[in-house]
Amino acid sequence: MLDFSRFNKIVTLGTCLFFFVLALPNLVPGSVLEAMPGWMPTRKLNLGLDLRGGSHLLLKINIDSYLKEQMGVIRDEIRVKLRGEKIGYTSLTAKPDAVQFGVRVETLPEGPTIEELVAQVDPDLSVEEGDKGAYKVFYGDQAIVKKQHQLLDQSMEIIDRRINETGTKEPNIQRQGNDRILVQVPGVENPEQLKAILGKTAKMTFHLVNEDVSPSQAASGAAQPGSRVLPLASGPGGHVEKIAIMNTVALSGELLTGANASYNNGQPVVEFAFNALGARKFGEVTQANVGKRFAIVLDNQVITAPVIRSAILGGRGIIEGNFTVESANELAILLRAGALPAPLDIIEERSVGPSLGADSIEAGAMASLIAVLLVMGFMVMAYGLFGFYANVAMLAAVVIILGALSLFQATLTLPGIAGIVLTMGMAVDANTLIYERMREEMLNGKSVLAALDSGFRMAFGTIVDSHITTLSAAFILFFVGSGTVKGFAVTLSIGILASLFTAILITRWMVVAWFRKNNPKTLPI
């Protein structure tokens, strides 16, 4: 039966008012916005690079630092392999670009050769045999180029996750040559904000503190074999304290599954959680070292080194380090996004202006306005009063879209505007399905009431099916695409849900109110 309950009215009106209030800052001048009460929302849509400009950074992968670190890892792996095969070795050292060692020939087994053992560590490694059992392990030119491509792909993915967690920033991240990445983020006029997030490798590891090294020895930089001295992130009174930690990594930050800024005793902290493997290792390490200090190291700096009071078996913990709210949020973002595989050097930074120019922006806005007016005009000519109702519902959908995008602090670009125009067409398309069904029912001899009821009820399934189909495509664009494609998907998804809401509820409310007031004998369509 054609009806619109009081509950539906409250939900519809409340939803529209909520999003209208959120969208209001985008619809009024700045002077009016400043005079609004403090409890009113003031967040506007961010404009994209093509409409507003933003920050520009050109980053270069520091392949030398990466290779130097890798050689240390490869040295340790080769030591394990040689000991496992009971091969005697001498002078196993890691150079910046190679690992060198000697082998006692008489200890070589009949099993795997040195080349085969090294290939088990990394098949891309090359082995060069010298005189008297001397070996050199290194990456050849082709292997280095291959590593650079892998590092570029990983770095671009992590950069996107760091600055675009919600998919609404629409950054422009592009490969430049074999070792450079171009990053442009709209609405961020100060490149320092980007540098603070992208300039850190964010490689977190957990180490036991070497209790045998006294504070005075650590302050002088003296470390025993198997340990190294690192600075504490923030010592009391600005004093830089140094701590000796064991070289062995007790736990890697790669096992983290989440990190969030929080509070502990009124102070900002970062909560973290490990996956199943990390939780088990974390529990074993803390259980075996109760009473000892456990250092959390981020990018070769000790964030905190608390004493293990008891075993931590839940795989969760907190990082305390004299954080501010901003620094705690920044560290949480870095840990969630993951560690960069190699350091990134910033070789160019600047603020950029709109890329399309004022003329192109004005032309795009004019095209959108003309499209909307044509759609509205067609609906009125085709369906009369009901076409006017469809236009009201369409405008309500636009307000909901603007409010939702403002709530999520999305970035609006020309593709986003195209997504809004597309959803406006879909909003009236849903009403078209309803109205055409009503016409068919009237032609079949049904009463006005029965035709109205059938129009909304029978067209509902078709409307939902079409919107779900388009929503599925938008989800694919969001998860597969990047930059403006992902932003278009976000705008399109919000628009689809808004048009579904307005077609089902707002149009129905107006039609029901019209019918009860006029009790018509025929439909004005």
N, C-alpha and C positions, 0 to 999 in steps of 0.2 A: 504493500500500500504506500502511496506517495505521502511521505511525511518527513519532518525535520525536527528531531527532538530538541528539548532544551539543552541537554548535554552536548549535542552536536553544535548547537549555536555557541555555547560557552567555549568549547574547544576551538572552533573556527575563529571566533572573534579574538580570543586570547592569543592564538598563534599569530594572527595577522598583526595585532597590536605589538606583540613582542618583537617581531622582525621589522615592523615599521620603526620602532624606537631604535633598533640597532642600525637601520639604514639611514635614519634621519641625519646624522653628521655628514653624509655624502650629498644630501639634498639641500642643505642650507649654507649660506655664506659663512666665512670664518668669524665675522663679527657676531653673528647670531649664535654661533657655536660657543663662543667665549662667554656669552651672557646666559647660557643655559645652566640650570642647577647642577651642583657637583655630582649628584647621584645619577645624572643622565650619562649614557655612554658617549664617548667622544672619539672612538677609534674609527678611522676612515679606511677605505680600501687603499692598498699600496698600488701605485702605478708601476708598470713594467719598464724595462729599459727602453722599449720602443716608444713609450709615452712620457717617461719622466727622466730616464737616465739612472745612473747608479755607480757602483765601484767596479774597477777593472784591475785584475791582477794577472800577471804572467809568471807562472811558476816553472821551475826547472828541477827535474829529479837529480839529486846528488848521487850519481851512480858510484862515485869513489867511496863515499861513506858507506853505502850499502855493501859494496864488495869487501871493504875492510871489516865490517861486522860479520859478513858471511864467512870470511876466512877464519875468524875465530870459532864460529860454529863448526865449520868443516874440519878444523884441526881437532876439536874435541871428538867429532864423530869418527875420524880416522884413528884416533887413539883407541877408541872403544873397539873398532874393527880389528886393529893390529893385536890388541890384547886378547880379543876373543879367539883369534887364530894362533895365539902364542908366538907371534913374530916379534923378535927383538928389534927395537928401533932406538935411534939417537937423534938428539937435536930437533925434536918436532916443534917447529915454530910457525907462527902465522905472520906473514908479511901483509902489507896493504893490498896486494893483488895476487898473492899466491901462498901456498902452504909448502914448506920444505921440511924434509926429514931424511934420515939415513936408515938403512935396514941392514941388520947383520945377516949376510947371505946364508950362513949356515943354519939360520933359524927359519928360512923360507920353507913352508910345507909343500907337499905335492898337490894340495887342493887349489883353491882360487889364487890367482895372481894378484899382484898389487893393483893392476888396472881394473880387475874385476871387483876387488874390494872397494876401490874408489867409485866405481860405477854404481855400487849399491848405495853410496852416500848421495850421489847426484849424477845421473847419466850424462849431464851436460858438461861435466868436468873433463879436462884434458890432463894427461899424465905425461911427464917428460922425464925419462930416466937418464941420469948422469953417470959419472965414473964412481966405482967403489960403492955401489948400492945407494947412491944419492937419488932422491926423487923430488920432483917439483909438480905440484898440483895447482891448476889454475883454470880460469874460464877463457876460452878462445874468443876471437873477434865475433864469430857467428853466435856463440853462446851469449856473449854480452849483449848483442843486439836483441836476441830473443828475450833475455831478462828485462831489457829496457821496455819492450813492448808489453810484457806481463806486468811490470811495475806501473806503466802508464794506465793500463786497464784497471788495475786494482786501485790505484790512487784516484782516478776519476770517479769510480764507484763510491769510495769512502768520502771524497770531497762532497759529492752530491748528498750523501746521507748526513754529513755534518751540517750543511747549510740549508738543507731542504727536507727536514724530517717529515713534515706534514704534506709535502707535495704542492704547496701553495706559493713558494717563493719564486718559482720559475727562473732558476739561474741558467746562464748560458755557459756550459762547460764543454770545451772543444780541445781536441788534440792538436798540437802545433809541432810538426816534425817528429823526431824520434824520442825526444826527452823533455818536451815542454807541454804545459797545460794552460789554456786560457780560461779564466774564470771571470764572469761578469754577473753581478747580482744587483737587480733593480732595487731602488729605494734605499740602498745603503750608500750614503754619500761619503762616508769616511772609510777609506780602505783599511784603517787600523782595526776596525771591528772584524774584518775578514782575516787579517793577519793574525789576530789573537786566536782564531779558531783553526786556521789552516797551517800556521807556522809551527805547530807542534806535531811530533810524530805520534804522541799519545801511546807509546809502548809501555805498558805497565807490567811489572814483574814483582814477585814477592821473594824476599831473601831473609835468611836468618842473620842477625847481627853478630859479628865476631866479638864475643865478650872478652877475649884475651887481649884485645887492643885497647889501651887506656885512652881516656879523652885527650890527654896531652899528646900521645902518639898520633891519634887521629887528627888533631888540630895541626900537627906538623906535616901531615900527609903520609906518614909512615904506615905501611900496611904489611901484614905478614903474608907469606905465600898462600894462595888460595882465597885471598880477600882483596878488597879495594876500598878506597875512601871516597865517599860522596858527600856533597853538602846537603844539609837539612833545608827544606823549603823556606822555613821562616823561624829563625831562632829568636829568643826573647830579647827585646830591646833593639831589634835590628841586627843583633850579632849572628854571624853565619856560623852555625855549628856544623861540625863534620862528624860523620859516622862511618865506621868500618863495617862493611857487609861482606858476607861470603859470596864468592863469585858464582857458586852453583845456584841456579834458579830453582827455588823450592816450588814455585807455582807461577804459571804464565797467565797474563791478562787475557789471552786468547780464549780462555775457558769461561770468561764472563758472559752472562746472558742478559744482564740488565744493570742499569745504574740510574739513580734518581737523586736529585737534591732534596734534602730533608733537614730536620732540626733534631738536635740532641742536647738536652739541658739548655735550651734556648740559643744554641750556637749552630750555624749552618754546617752541615756535614753532607757527605755523599754516601748513600746506601748502595751496596752492590750485591749481586747474586751470581753464583756459579751454576754451570750445568751439572749433570749428574757426575761426570768424571771429575770436574773441578771441585764439587762438594766433597767427594770422597777423598781426594788428595788434600784438600784444605783441612778436613777433619783429621786425617792421619798426621799431617805436619803439626797442627796445633796440639794434638793429643801427645805427640812424642816430645814436645818442646815447651811444656808448661813451665812458666817462670822465666823464660828467655824472651828477648826482644825480637820482634818480627817487623822488618822494614818493608814498607810499600814504596816502590821506586817507580817514578814516572819520568821518562826521558832523562835518565841519568841524574835524577834529583830525588832525594828521599822526601816523600810527602809527610810521612809520619812513621814512627817506630815504636809502637806500644808494646808493653809487656803482655805475653800470653797468660791470662789469668786462669783459663780453663779451656778444655777442648771445645772447638766450635764445630758442631756436627751438622748444622742445618744448611751449610753452604751459603750463608748470608753474613754480611758484616758491614761496618761503616768505616769511612775514611775521615779522620779528623785532621785538620791542618791549618787552623786560623783562617778559615775561608770567609769571604764575604758571600752574600746571596748570589751575586753575579758570577764570582769565580767558582762557586759550587755548581751552579747551573752549567757553566762552561765545561768544567771537568766531566760532569755527567754526560753532556752531549758528546764529548770526545770519546768517552769509554763506550757509550752505546754504539757510536758509529764504527768503532774499531780503530786499530793502530794503522797508521800509514806504513806501507812496506819499506819505504825509504824516505829520508828527509827531503823536504821541498825547499829550494832556495827561491826567494822572491826577487826577480830580476827587473820587474817593471810594475809600477802601481800608479793609478790615477783615477780621477773621477771622470765619468763620461756623461755626455748629454744625450737627449733623445736621438735615436738612430733614424727615425723616419722623417723628422722635420714637421713643423707646424702645419704645412699645407697638406701633407699626407694624413696627419691625424684628423684635421678638419674634414677632409674628404671621406675618411672612414666613418666618422661620426655622422656626417650628412647621409651617407649611404645607409647606415643603420636606421636613422630616423625615417628616411623615405620608405624603407622596407616595412617598418612598423606601421606607418600610416597607411600603406597599401593593404596590409593585412587587416587592419581595423576597418578600413573602408569596405573591403570585400565582405567581411562578416556582417556589417550593417546592411549592405545591399542584398546579401543572400538570405539573411535570416531576420532582418528587421529588429524588433525589440530584443529577441533572443540573441541576436548578433551583438547588440549593445551589452547584454549580460556577459557574453563570452569575452568581450574586450575588457570589461571590468575585472573579470577573473584573470585575464592575461596580465593586466597591470599589477594586480595583487601578486601574481607569480614573480614579476620583476622585482617588486619590493622585497619579497621573501628571499630572492636570490641575492640582492644587494645586502640584506641584513645578514644572511648566512656567511657570505664572503667577508663582510666586515668582522663578524664574530671570529672567524678563523684567521683573520689578518692575511687574507689571500692577496696575491699580486695580480692586478688586472692588466692584460695586454690586449692587443688587437685580436689575436685568436680567441682570447677570453670573451671579448665583446661579440665576436662571431658566434661563440657558444651560447651567449645570452639570447641573441637574435634567433638562433636555431630553436632554442627551447620555447621562445614566444610563439613560434610557428607550431610547435608541438602542442602548446597549451590550447590554441584554438582548434587544432586538429582533433583533440579529444572531444571538444564540444561539437565539432562537426559530426563525429560519429554518433553522438547522442541525438542531435537534432535530426539527422537523416533517418535514424531509427524511428523517431517520433513521426516523421512524415509518412513512413511506410505503414506504421500502425494506423494512422488516420485514414490513409487510402484503403486500408483493409476494413474500414467501417467501425473501428473502435471509438469509444468516447474520448473526450479530451483527457480526462483523468487517467484512463487506462493507457492512452498513448504516452502521456508524460511518464507514468510509472514504468512502462515497458522500455521507453527510451533510456532511462537511467539504469534500469536493472539489466536489460539485455546487452547494452553496449559496454557494461562494466568489464566483462571478461576480455573483450577485444582490446579495450584501452589498457588494461593491466598487462596483457601479453605484449603489446607493442612497446610499452614503456620498459618492461623488463628486458626485452630484446636490445633496445638502445642502451639501457643501463649496463648490460653485459659487455657490449662493445666499449663503453666508456671505462669500465673496470680494466679491460685488456689494455686500452691505451694508457691508463694510469700506471699499471704494473710493468708494462713493456717499454713505454715511451719515457722521455726525459724532457726537462726544460719546458718550453711552451706547449709541447704536446701533452705533457702531464697536467699542466695548468688548464688546458682546454678540456681535458677529461674531468677535472674537478668541477669546473664551471658547468659542464654539460650534465654531470651527475646530479648536482644540486638543482639545476633547472628542471631535470626530468621529475624529481621528487616533488618540486614545487608545483609544476604543471599538473601532476597527478592529484595533488592535494586540492588545488583550486578547481579543477574540473569536476571532481567528485563532490566536494563540499560547498564551495562558494557559489558555483553556478546552480547547484541544486537548491540551496537556500533561497536565492533570488527567484527562481522559477516557482518554488512552493509558495513563497510570499505573494507573488503575482497571481497565482491561481486562487488562493484563498481570498484575496481582495476582490478579484473581478468575476470569479466563477464563470469563465468564458465558455462559449459554445463551440469555438473553433480556435486553432492555434495560429499565432501571427507569424508563421514561417512558410 
